[in-house]
């Protein structure tokens, strides 16, 4: 399975101590250089995603080849999102890990499969890796992760926790 991640799922899962779910659910993860720069080089915290990405031998940083495609996407998206999408196309990814609304919309328009942090947590619950999706969502929100009430309600219904 080929999986390419944007920065926010890495940060979100690291912030609640569940970075390992990425390896458990997907095995190997590819990230574009811009995501590495956001999470590690410009990462604000010493711990969290910065530490996790540096320690993860199952995360591979890949240079995006089609710089023109990235430039075109920069009209709508930030650099990390644009590179994630272009790398997903270049690698023929099975999944693009993306939380941002504009990025998710563009991923869908391009016919790629997407999953975000809450979707990853839902998969983890179904696989028996976490016991309560609701508790993990509350922890994300406590750490400043922005999630709409309607999205939370939908995912908790899907997890049969409502």
C-alpha positions as CSV (number, residue, x, y, z in Angstrom):
1,X,0.0,0.0,0.0
2,X,1.3,3.4,-0.9
3,X,0.4,6.2,1.5
4,X,1.4,9.9,1.3
5,X,0.9,12.2,4.3
6,X,0.5,15.9,4.8
7,X,1.7,17.5,8.0
8,X,-1.5,17.8,10.0
9,X,-2.2,14.1,10.5
10,X,1.4,13.6,11.7
11,X,1.0,16.5,14.2
12,X,-2.4,15.5,15.4
13,X,-1.6,11.9,16.0
14,X,1.8,12.8,17.7
15,X,0.0,15.3,20.0
16,X,-2.2,12.5,21.5
17,X,0.5,9.9,21.6
18,X,-0.8,7.8,18.7
19,X,1.8,8.4,16.0
20,X,2.4,4.6,16.0
21,X,-1.0,4.1,14.5
22,X,0.3,5.3,11.1
23,X,2.8,2.4,11.1
24,X,0.3,-0.1,12.4
25,X,-2.4,0.8,9.9
26,X,-0.3,1.7,6.8
27,X,3.2,0.3,7.3
28,X,5.4,2.7,5.2
29,X,4.5,6.4,4.8
30,X,5.9,8.8,2.2
31,X,6.1,12.5,2.9
32,X,7.2,15.2,0.5
33,X,10.1,17.5,1.4
34,X,7.7,20.4,2.3
35,X,5.9,18.2,4.9
36,X,9.3,17.2,6.4
37,X,10.3,20.9,6.5
38,X,7.0,21.8,8.2
39,X,7.0,19.0,10.8
40,X,10.8,18.8,11.5
41,X,12.8,21.8,10.4
42,X,10.1,24.5,11.2
43,X,8.3,22.4,13.8
44,X,7.7,24.5,16.9
45,X,8.0,21.8,19.5
46,X,11.0,19.6,20.3
47,X,8.7,16.6,21.0
48,X,5.6,15.6,19.1
49,X,5.7,15.2,15.3
50,X,9.3,16.5,15.1
51,X,10.7,13.8,17.3
52,X,8.4,11.1,15.9
53,X,9.2,11.9,12.2
54,X,12.9,11.9,12.9
55,X,12.7,8.6,14.7
56,X,10.4,6.8,12.2
57,X,12.5,4.6,9.9
58,X,9.2,3.8,8.2
59,X,8.7,7.4,7.0
60,X,10.4,8.2,3.7
61,X,11.0,11.8,2.5
62,X,10.6,12.0,-1.3
63,X,11.3,15.0,-3.6
64,X,8.4,15.9,-5.8
65,X,9.4,15.9,-9.4
66,X,6.6,17.8,-11.1
67,X,7.4,21.3,-9.7
68,X,5.0,22.9,-12.3
69,X,2.1,20.9,-10.9
70,X,3.0,22.1,-7.4
71,X,3.2,25.7,-8.6
72,X,-0.3,25.5,-10.1
73,X,-1.8,24.1,-6.8
74,X,-0.2,26.9,-4.8
75,X,-2.9,29.2,-6.1
76,X,-5.3,27.3,-3.8
77,X,-3.2,25.4,-1.3
78,X,-0.1,25.7,0.9
79,X,3.1,24.1,-0.1
80,X,2.8,21.0,2.1
81,X,-0.7,20.3,0.7
82,X,0.4,20.9,-2.9
83,X,3.4,18.7,-2.6
84,X,1.4,15.9,-0.8
85,X,-1.1,15.8,-3.7
86,X,1.5,15.9,-6.4
87,X,3.6,13.2,-4.7
88,X,0.4,11.1,-4.3
89,X,-0.2,11.3,-8.0
90,X,3.4,10.6,-8.9
91,X,3.6,7.5,-6.7
92,X,0.1,6.2,-7.6
93,X,-0.8,6.4,-3.9
94,X,-3.6,4.3,-2.5
95,X,-4.2,7.0,0.2
96,X,-3.5,10.7,0.7
97,X,-3.5,11.6,4.4
98,X,-5.0,15.1,4.5
99,X,-7.1,17.1,7.0
100,X,-7.4,20.6,5.5
101,X,-10.7,21.2,3.8
102,X,-9.3,22.8,0.6
103,X,-6.7,20.0,0.3
104,X,-9.3,17.3,0.8
105,X,-11.5,18.9,-1.9
106,X,-8.6,18.9,-4.4
107,X,-7.7,15.3,-3.6
108,X,-11.3,14.3,-4.3
109,X,-11.4,16.3,-7.5
110,X,-8.3,14.5,-8.7
111,X,-9.8,11.1,-7.9
112,X,-7.5,10.2,-5.1
113,X,-8.5,8.4,-1.9
114,X,-8.2,10.5,1.2
115,X,-8.3,9.9,4.9
116,X,-7.7,12.4,7.7
117,X,-6.8,12.1,11.3
118,X,-10.3,11.2,12.4
119,X,-10.6,8.6,9.7
120,X,-7.3,7.1,10.9
121,X,-8.6,7.0,14.4
122,X,-11.8,5.4,13.3
123,X,-9.8,2.7,11.4
124,X,-7.7,2.2,14.6
125,X,-10.8,1.7,16.7
126,X,-12.1,-0.9,14.2
127,X,-8.8,-2.6,14.3
128,X,-8.8,-2.7,18.1
129,X,-5.8,-0.4,18.5
130,X,-7.8,2.2,20.5
131,X,-10.8,1.6,22.7
132,X,-12.6,5.0,22.5
133,X,-12.7,7.3,19.5
134,X,-14.6,9.9,21.5
135,X,-11.8,10.1,24.1
136,X,-9.2,10.6,21.4
137,X,-11.2,13.2,19.6
138,X,-11.6,15.1,22.9
139,X,-7.8,14.9,23.4
140,X,-7.3,16.3,19.9
141,X,-9.5,19.2,20.6
142,X,-7.8,19.9,24.0
143,X,-4.6,20.2,22.1
144,X,-6.0,22.8,19.7
145,X,-7.0,20.6,16.8
146,X,-9.8,22.3,15.0
147,X,-12.7,19.9,14.2
148,X,-16.3,20.9,13.5
149,X,-19.1,19.5,15.7
150,X,-20.8,18.1,12.6
151,X,-17.6,16.1,11.6
152,X,-17.2,14.8,15.1
153,X,-20.8,13.7,15.3
154,X,-20.6,11.9,11.9
155,X,-17.4,10.0,12.9
156,X,-18.7,9.1,16.3
157,X,-21.9,7.8,14.7
158,X,-19.8,5.8,12.3
159,X,-17.9,4.4,15.3
160,X,-21.2,3.6,17.0
161,X,-20.2,5.8,20.0
162,X,-23.3,8.0,19.8
